[in-house]
Amino acid sequence: MGRKILILFLFLFSYCFDGFSQRYNFEQYDIEDGLTQSQITAITQDSKRRLWISTLGGLSRFNGKQFTNYSRTNGLSSNFILSLSAGKNDEIWIGSARGLSKYNGHSFSNSADTRKWISDLTTDKTGTTYGLKAKRLYNASKDALVTISNDTTEVVTTLTTDYFRNIWAAVHGKGLYRLENGKWLPFALEEKIKDLVITNILVDELNKGKIWLLTPNGIYISQNNTISKAYTEITTECNTIIQDNKGAVWIGTNSGAYYITPATVIHFNAGNGFTDNVVNKIFKDVENNIWLGTDGSGLFRFNNNSYVTFDETQGIESRIVMAIANGPTPGTIWLGSYGGLYEYKQNQRIKKIKIPSQNPNSYRINFLHTDHKNNVWIGTPGGGLWRQSGQRMERMDSEKEHIAYNAMIEDSDGTIWLSTNYGSLTFDPNTRKFTRITKQFGGGILKLGPDSVIAGTQDGAWLIVNKKTITPLKIKGLSGSSILCMLRHKDYVLFGTADYGLLIWNIKTGITRFLNTKSGLASDHIYSLLEDKTGIIWVGTGRGINRINPKTFTIISPNNEDELLVECNQNAILQHDNNIWIGTTKGVLVYGINPNPEKSKTLYLYQLSKYNTKFQT
């Protein structure tokens, strides 16, 4: 169970990916990473932002880079640990099968009573630590049992703290109690509460008076003193519950975990990037990261990244996605890979689109382009130029022509321009005839004005006016460059090169500037360019994705979660609604357009621990 995973996806919960069928971002830590044992029972965090993880094989401390492990040889009374809590002065309280232990930063001390298990440890706002000792409330700080309901035979089934660090307890057959000013006060609820065996409690932070109750028979919600069963679609037993900083509720079950908002319920499991194993504990740290402790798969951290990914797990036979375009019907997106042509539609599994050809090169897609009539053009490397018009898929060129089609645009009069290995061609769909305009191997192609086109080649760029006047663009730094992609932004043209990074040319003044790895780009190999609806320029490179502020042409510093080592593909980029789709050698990345792209998120512990293991996602 030592597989290390960095699943590559998602800002699902902050932007607009609801309904995507995908795998999610979970970073896994297991015994191969240094975790002492894979069956996790509890998680807490000290003031130095270090995580403490209890397992059925000892105790681990994680500083973001490495684990430090403790066991009986270090002074613990038992390696079979059930609960944890961070107390005053960074004391770590440890409940085990042999009673209570405490770590003061240097050594362990153990309680004299080693016969009873200690579970559900928690510390209130006064710094007093409580736990359950053989189903009785136990004041760990005072080493004394406490009676909540004046019944010395009471059975306390769970213990927790709310967001104000007030202690709550469930007493079987009696109901919920809250500790206020040193007194245990019953929480008014209908009589039904006495029939429930409550195994966990969550006091909702955003909805006053709303309390979530986990039981062996499902989830119940108390609101306005009325208890009702909720989320009956969750049929597996629930073990742990927390609420994140956005108000979403996370529930760990005997088969994966659930994420619940008013709009959606998502089951995280082995089919979408998590695990089907039991989740014993979910913990929110001080940076609002979500950690999930499993029974046998170790520790997972949910990465709230700003992207999701589509790859083989969603039905794409080859993860090398070379082309992306809007599909011929509303709400669809077509993906071209080295394994064929595919259609994505929200809430549906990606399906393959048949190309009526026996030539295997017809299923190696180089480009996709949706024209002004909503026809989709498909370019291949020697397998033909195809067009989907309505329900009809037809080859537009002759089978005798073995052209590698690399890119396509339409100019202002509807002329089809193709960038190919034979140079820049125009194409008349009515006569099916090509006209060769330039001879140089073509890369990107860009409409500059009503009668002008720029053709990017392996030897600089050429300006084509009225389909016949051809002039090399003598721009400083451009001559001899291999041009892979281009973008027009106001009075500027951006050239993505294969070796020198991004060249920015002011059409009016002739002034140029470069952005490259010295400027902060992920790579000097620039494969794709796009300006989103907020004006931000997206740059797909050979080693990651950058965003550029178009006002200053400076690189926007990425959030830590966005720094992804991935190779993008040429001109494989699309804006669809509020999402940016980018084709890479590891699938399609889909980003939400961030209205505050330069707003960064502070991470402390986890800056030390970034894995680049890929796919996974």
N, C-alpha and C positions, 0 to 999 in steps of 0.2 A: 504493500500500500504506500510505497514511497514515490509515486508519480508526482512530479512537480508541475503544476498547471498555472499558466498565466492566460486565462481566457480573454480574448481580445474584443470586448464589446461595450458600449452602452452609456447613454445619458438618458435612458428610458424614462427615468423618474423626474427629470428636470425639464425635458423638452417634449418631443412629439413623436415618440416611437411606439405609442400604444398600438397593439394589434400586430406588431412585427413577430413573426415566427422565427426565433433565433436562439442561439446560445448566449449565455450571460457571462459577465466578468467575475470570475472567482479566482483568487490566488491561493493555492494550496500549500500548506506546510505540513510535512509528515516526518517520519523518523529519519528519512534520508537527509532532511534539512536540519536535524538536530533535536527535534521534539522527542521527549523521553519515551512516549508511548502514544499510540494512535487513538485510544478511547478516552475522549475528553469529557469531563464531568462539570467543570466550572471555569470561569474566566473572570479576572478582575484586573485593575490597573492601579499602579501607585502614582505618587505625585511627580515622579521622574518620567512619567508616561511609559513605563515599562509594563508589558503585559505579564500576568502570572496565569499559568494554565495548569489546572489539576487534571490528572489522568488516573487510570487504574493501575499505573505503573510508576508513579512518582509525580514530582512537581517540576514544571519548567518555567523559566523566566526568559522573556524575549525582548531584546532591546531594538529590534528592527533589523539587526544584522545577524545575530546569532542567538542561540539558545544556551542558557545555563541551567543545568539539571540538578535536582536534589532528590535524595532518597533516604532510606533508613541508614545508609552508611554516613550520611551527613547529619543525622540526628533526628529525622522524622520517626514518629512512632509507627507509621504504616505507609506503604507505598500505594495502598488502595484508598485513594483520596476522593471524597464526595463533594466537597464544597470549599469555597474561598471567599474571603472578604478583606479589603484593605481598610485597616483601622487607623487609629490616631498614630501620628509620628511614623507613618509608613510601616507600621506593624502589619504583617500578613498573617491572618488567621486561617488555619487549615483544619477542616473537618474530615475525619477519616473513619475507617472501620475500627480503629482503636482509639477513638476519642478525639480530643482537641489538641492541636499544636499551634505554636506561635513563632514566627520568625521576626527577629528584631533588627535585621540587617546584617547580623554577624553570626548568629547561632539560633538553634531551635530549642524551645522549651515545650514540654509535653505535660498534659494534665495527668493526674494520678489515676483517674477513672478511664481505663482502656477497654471496658467491656461493652460500651454502647456507641453506636454510630452517631456521628454528627453530620447533619445535612442542612441545606438552605441557610448558610451563613449570610448575614447582611449587617451593615453598619448604618446607624441613623445619624441625623444632623448633629447630635451632641457628641458623637464619637463612640457611642456605646455599641458594641457588637452583640448581636443576637443570633441564635441558631436553633435548630431542632435537634433534640437529643431523645432518641427513641420516641418520637412523635409528641414530645413535650417541649414547650418553649423554654429556651435555655439562655440566660444572660451570660455570654462568654466572658465579658469584661469582669463580672463579679463571681464567675464560676458558681452560678446558682440557678435552680429551676424557678420558673415564673408561672403562676396560674393566671390565665386571662379571664375566664368566665366564672370564677369562684367554684369551679368543679375540678377537684384534684384528679379526676379520672379522664379529663378532657383529652381529645385527640386533635392535635394541630396538624393539618395536612399540608400547609404551605405558609411561607413567610416571604415578604418582599418589602421594598421601599418604593414610595412614589417619587415624583420629580422634585418634591420639596424635601426628600430624604426622611419623610415620616414612615414609621413602621406600620405595615398591615399584616394581619394574620387571618387565616381561615380555620375555624374550629368546627369539626364535623358535627352535624346535627344542631348547631347553634347559629352559625352565620359568620359574617365578617366583623373584624374588630380593628380599630385604629388606635395607636398609642398617641395620646395628647396630654402634654403637661404631666407626664408620669403615670397617667391613668389609661387603662384599656377601655375604650368606649365602643359599644356595638354600633354598627353602621346599619341604619334603618333600611330593610329590604323586605319584600314579601316573603311569606312563609316557605315558598318553593326553595329558598336558599338552603334550608335545613335538609333537604333531600339530596343535595348535590355533594359529591366528593370533589372538592376544589383542589387542583394540583398546582395551579399558578394563577396569579392575579396581576392585572395591569390596570392602573388608574390612568385613564386617557388624559394626556396633557392638554390637548386642544379642545376637547369637548367636556365641559364641566359637568360632573355628575355621572359621566359614563365610565363604567368599569367592565373590563373584559375578564371573563372567568374561564379557565381551562379545566376540563373534567375528563375522565375516561370515556364519557359518553358524548363528547363534542364540546363546542364552543358556545358559551352563553354570554349575553351582554345585559348588564343592568343599567337602566336609564330611567330617570323619574321614578325610582323605587320599584320598577317593574323588570322582571327577569324574563328574557326570551332567548330561545335557541337561535343561533346564527350560523351562517356559512355551512349549511348542511352538506354542501358538496365536498367538504373536507371530512373524509370518513376515517382516515387513519388517526391514531391516538396522538394528541398534542402534548408536548413536554415543556416548552419554554416560550415566552412571549416578551417582546420589547417593542418600543415605539421609537422611530428614528426622528431626526431633527426636522423632517418635512411632514411629520404626522402620520407617516405610513406605519402599519403594524406588521411586524415580522413574527412568524410562529414556526418553531421547530417541531417536527413531528417524527413519527417512526418511519417515515419514508420521505426524506427531503425536508424542504422548508417552504412556507407560503409567505407571499408579500401581498398585503391587503391595503387598498385605498378605497375611497368611496366609488371610484370608477372602474376598478379592476381587481382581479385576484389572479396572481401568478404563482404557479407551482414550480419551484426550483427543484430540479431532479437531474438524474444522469442523462436524460434526453436533451437537456438544454444547458449543460455546462457545469452542473453541481454534482450531487451524489444522491443515490436512493437510500443511503444509510440513515440510521437514526441520528437526529440532531438533538443533543442533550441540552445544549446551552447556546443562546444567542446573546451577544454583548455589544453595547454601543460604547466606544471609547470617547475620550474628551475631545477628539477631533471629529467626532460623528462618523467614524468608520464603523462598519458592521462586521463583527467577527462571529463565526459559526463553528461551534465545537461538535464534532461528530463521534459516533461510536464505531471507530474502525477506519475512518478516512482522515483522521487528524483534524487540523485547523484550517479553516477557510476565511479569507477576507474578501468581502464584496467590494469590487472596484467600481465606483460610480463614475466611470469614464464617460467621455463625451462621444462615444461611438458604439455602434453595434456591428457585427460582422455576419455575412452570409458566406458559407462555404459548403463542403461536401455534406455536412450534416443536415443541410436544408434542401439537398437534392441536386446541387451542381456537381457534375461528374469530374470537372477539373477546377481546382481553385484558382487557376491562372485566368483571371477575368480581364479581358483585353478591351472590352467595349461596353458602354452603358448608354441607353437612350430611352426616352418616353415611348411606351408601346402604342400600338395603333388604336387601342380602346382606352377610354378615360380610366385613370387610376392604375394603369399597368406600367411596369418598367421592364424593358428587355435587357438581358445580360448576355454578352457574347464571351465565350471562353474558348480554350483550346479543347474543350470537350463538347462543344455545341452551343446552341442558342436556347435561352431560357426566358420564361416570363414570370415575373413576380406580381402578385396581387395581394393586397392587404388581407390578412386573416386566412390566407390560403397557402398551401405548400407550393414551393417553386416547381413549375412544370416545364418539361422540355418541349421546344417548338421544332417540329419536323421540317427539315429542308429536303425537298424532293431530289436527292442526288445520291449516287453511289460512290462519288469521289470523296475520300476521307478528308481532303483539304477543304471541302465545302463546310465542314464542321469545325474548322479552325478559324474563328472569327477575329478579324483585325479591327474592324470599325463597325459602328452602328450610327445611323443618322435618320432622324425623323424630319421629313420635309414639310413644306407649308400646307400640303394636302393631307397630312397625317399618315403618309406612307412611310414605312420603315425600310431603309436601305441597309443591306448587309454586305460588307466587303470581306473577302477572304484572301489568303495567300496562295493563289493558284486554283482555288475551287469555285471561282465565279463571283460575279456581282449580282446580288439578288435584291428583289423588292417585294415587300409584303404590302399589297394594296387591297384593302377590304379583307375578304377571306382567301384571297389568291396569293400564293407565293410563287414567283416566277424568276427565272434567270434572265438578266438583262443583257449580258454579253454573250459572245459565242463560246462554245466549249473548246474552240480552237485557240482561244486567247488564254494564256496562262499568266495573268497579271497579278501581282501582289498589291492589293488595294490597302492603303494605309490611313487615309483620311478623306473626308468629304465636306463640302460646303455648298450652299446655293447662293448665287449672287442676286443683285436687286432685280434682274429681269428673269429670274428663275432658272438660269443656266446651272447645270450640275458640274461642279469642279471636283476632280479626283486627284489625290496625291498618291503616286504609285512608284514602283521600282523602275518604271519607264519614264518617269518625270511627271509633270502636271498635265492632266488631260481634261478636256471638256467633253460632256456626253449629252447627246440628244436622245431622250427616252422614246421619242416618236420614231426616229429613223434607226435607233440603236447604233449610231455611229459615234466614234471617238475622234477628237481632234487633239493632236499632241501640241502642247504649247511650249513646254520646256523639256529638256532631256535629262536633267540631273535627277538622281534618285531623290524622291520626295519624302519629306517628313511631315511637318504641319503645313496647313494652308489657312489663310486668313483673309476675310473680306475687309478691305481697308476703306473703300468708298464706293459710290454708286457704279463706277466704271473701273475700279482698280482692285487687284488682288495681290497679296504677298505669298509667294511660294517659298517655303522653307526647305532647304536641301541639305545634303551632307557637306556642301561647300558654300555656306552662307545663304543669304536670302535674295530673292529676285522680285522686283516690282513688275507686275503685268498690268498694262493699261489697255482697255478696249480689246482684250483678248489677243493682242498682237504685238504691242510695243513692250519689249522685255529689256529691263535694265537691272544690272546687279546693284543691290543696295550697298553703297560704300559707306558703311557706318563703322566708326572706330570700334574695333574689337569683334566685329561680326564676321568679317571676311575670314574664310577658312573654318568657321565654326559649323558644327553639325546641328541644325535646327530641328528640334523634336516637336515643339508646340509653340503657339503664339496666342496673345490676347491683346485686344484693343481696349484701352481704358482712357477715355476722354482724349487728351492730346498726346497720349503715350501709346507706344506698342511695346509689349513685353515679349522678349524672345527667350524661350527655354532651350538651353543648349545641352549638348551631350557631355561637355567637358568643362565649361567655364562658368556654370551657374546661370543666373538670370541677368540678361541685358535689358535695360530700360532705356528706350529711345524717345525723346521728345520730338514729335513730328515737326513742330513749328520752329523750335530753336536749334534742333540738331544735337542737343546736348545728350550725352549718354552717361549711364552709370551702371555698375555691376553690383549684384548681390550674390554672394557665394558662401562657401563654408567659413571663410574668414569673417563674414558679416553675421554668421549665425545660422545659415541654411543647413539643413540636415545633410545635404549632398550637393555636389556641383552638377549632378545629372538630373535635369529637369524634364519630367515626362508629361505633366499635365498642368493646365492653368484654368482658373475659373474665377469670375467675380460674382459673389453672391448678392442677394437683394439688399443687404445692408451696406454693400460697397467693399466688404473685405475680400481680398484676393487670396485664393487658395492655391497652394503650390504642392503638387505631388512630385516627390523626388525619388531617387534611388535608395534612400535610407530613411524615409519618413515623410511626414506631411507638415508643411509650414503654412502660416497665415501672415499676410502682409497688410499693414496699415497703408491704404492708398494715398493718404494725405501727405505722408512723409516717406513712403516706401521703406519703412523700417519693419523688421520682423517682430511680430507679436510674440512675446514670451509665452510658451505653452504652459498649461497646468501640468503638474507632474504626471497626472493620469493620461495626458495626451501624448507624451513622449513615447512614440511607438516605432520600433525598428521594423520597417516594412518597405518593400520595393513596389512602387507604383508602376502602372502601365501607361503607355503612350496615349494621350488624349482620352483616356477612360475616366471621364468625370462628368457629373450631371447634377444640376440642382432640380429637385422635385419637391414642390411645396416648401416646407421649412427644413428640408434635409439636403445634405450634400453627399452624393454617392461617388465613391472613388474605387476604381478597379485596381487590384494589386495582385501580386503573385501568391497571396495567401487568402484570396477571397475578396469580397466587396466590403469596404468599410462604409458605414453610413453615419454621418455626423449630424447632430442638430445644430442649426444656426444659432450661435450664442449672441443674444442682444448685447452682452457685455464681454466681448472677446478678450479684453485685456485684464479682466478681473481674475485674479489668481486665488487659489485656495491654499491655505497654509497646511502643510503636513510636517510633522516632526519625526516621530518614530520611524515612519515608513519611507522617508527619503533615503534611508540607508539600505533599503531592501527592494531593489527593482530587478525583476527577472525578465529576460527577453526570450523565454522559451515560447515557441510558437507552434502552433495550432494543434491543438488546443482549441482555440477559438477558432 
